[in-house]
Amino acid sequence: MYLGSDALALAPFTNLIAYLEEGDWVVLNRKGASFYDKANQPVQRRAQRVAAGAFLVEKGNHRHFMAKEIYEQPEVVGHTLTQYLDMAAGRVRLPFEGKIDWASLSRLSVSACGTAYYAGLTAKYWFEKLARLPVEIDVASEFRYREAPLPENGLALFVSQSGETADTLACLRYARQEQQTVLSVVNVPTSTIARESDAVAPTMAGPEIGVASTKAFTCQLTALACLALAAARGRGTLSAEQEARHVQSLIALPGLMAKALALEPEIERLARELSKARDVLYLGRGTSYPLALEGALKLKEISYIHAEGYPAGELKHGPIALIDEQMPVIVVAPHDGLFEKTASNMQEVAARGGRIILITDAKGAAECGIEPETTIIMPDMDPAFAAIVYALPIQMIAYQTAVFMGKDVDQPRNLAKSVTVE
């Protein structure tokens, strides 16, 4: 008999797992387990068989689990898309079809922590632009104590890789108490958050061993993009033709991600210079702004270099004071409707001697109006969902920098994979 906080931790020992409910306690001995509820009454908890093969995780030919998980993204995003798309019909097909009345919603409330919060922040742009659905998004550790008023019969969306994040779970229970319908985007379908939700949008990332989230993040973005399209269709803000066009853009993602991974040699050269920096600034607009936040978080997590992510339009409201000849500024800027504005911000950085690292496509590289220190040229793609592909160079920059510095990439100091306590 074994006791653990996550099914993945128990995988080497057993494929038969019983989940405790809130307030449960258990007595283990060699012969079995006795379960008691929060009233100290004996109860039965059903043991579930977990597919052992799913948890037999090895690094393969990669140096670290994080590298392996970065390279798995074209495959796992493809698996996630198959859960949500009817590719022949060119439409979204949700696994919980009919459980949510998108047309009746006045607002969507989103809560998450860490990287999952940045996935939710990206989805805010999609839900509001495509479905015309107002979105309120909070870091779960703040939302749980705000006593936020929630709309009657509203929808609350929670994003978590493990499905066990303590703050996010507390928010879910608050939403339940406030009579909200609960929808969760999780990678572990047997997790507590999944079990306590009315509807579950699963991601198909598979076990993620590296503490710094990579493939779970892009699978969350993929699932959220599909949810936004379904909401748009349900609210009548997207025609069948437009939906089919967006579905084709999503189908193209795995191939584009494979092309992005081919940029690793350039990113490795960049990382050698970046490793000498004490501070790094990330900039982006639109859905590239949450990517700037995620890029800064990744670099902090595994290389321990101080980094900050900012909306590019906020540059003159403070951060520009930091820029000098030593400051690398990483700009995430696909050539979209906001590119011209971002290019103007880059020119402001260049005028102050900042070291610009530009992540863009060929058209953006040609029209940026300056000569960056380094330009990472991404494949051309539909800007609507470009964030899902642009996440890869962001991850590789952090990974290669940390490797060059000799850091423990898979298990960075002071961090845990699942934050199950406050």
HELIX and SHEET records of a PDB file:
HELIX    1   1 ALA A    7  LEU A   10  1                                   4    
HELIX    2   2 ALA A   52  PHE A   55  5                                   4    
HELIX    3   3 PHE A   65  TYR A   71  1                                   7    
HELIX    4   4 GLN A   73  TYR A   84  1                                  12    
HELIX    5   5 TRP A  102  SER A  104  5                                   3    
HELIX    6   6 GLY A  114  ALA A  131  1                                  18    
HELIX    7   7 ALA A  140  ARG A  146  1                                   7    
HELIX    8   8 ALA A  166  GLN A  177  1                                  12    
HELIX    9   9 THR A  192  ARG A  195  1                                   4    
HELIX   10  10 LYS A  215  GLY A  234  1                                  20    
HELIX   11  11 ALA A  240  ILE A  251  1                                  12    
HELIX   12  12 LEU A  253  LEU A  261  1                                   9    
HELIX   13  13 GLU A  264  LEU A  274  1                                  11    
HELIX   14  14 SER A  288  SER A  303  1                                  16    
HELIX   15  15 ALA A  312  HIS A  317  5                                   6    
HELIX   16  16 PRO A  319  LEU A  322  5                                   4    
HELIX   17  17 PHE A  339  ALA A  351  1                                  13    
HELIX   18  18 ALA A  362  GLU A  367  1                                   6    
HELIX   19  19 PRO A  383  PHE A  385  5                                   3    
HELIX   20  20 ALA A  386  PHE A  404  1                                  19    
SHEET    1   A 2 LEU A  16  ALA A  18  0                                        
SHEET    2   A 2 ALA A  47  ARG A  49 -1                                        
SHEET    1   B 3 TRP A  25  ASN A  29  0                                        
SHEET    2   B 3 GLY A  32  TYR A  36 -1                                        
SHEET    3   B 3 PRO A  42  VAL A  43 -1                                        
SHEET    1   C 2 LEU A  85  ASP A  86  0                                        
SHEET    2   C 2 ARG A  91  VAL A  92 -1                                        
SHEET    1   D 5 VAL A 135  VAL A 139  0                                        
SHEET    2   D 5 LEU A 108  ALA A 112  1                                        
SHEET    3   D 5 LEU A 155  SER A 160  1                                        
SHEET    4   D 5 THR A 181  VAL A 186  1                                        
SHEET    5   D 5 ALA A 199  PRO A 202  1                                        
SHEET    1   E 5 HIS A 306  PRO A 311  0                                        
SHEET    2   E 5 ASP A 279  GLY A 284  1                                        
SHEET    3   E 5 PRO A 328  VAL A 332  1                                        
SHEET    4   E 5 ARG A 355  ASP A 361  1                                        
SHEET    5   E 5 THR A 374  MET A 378  1                                        
END                                                                             
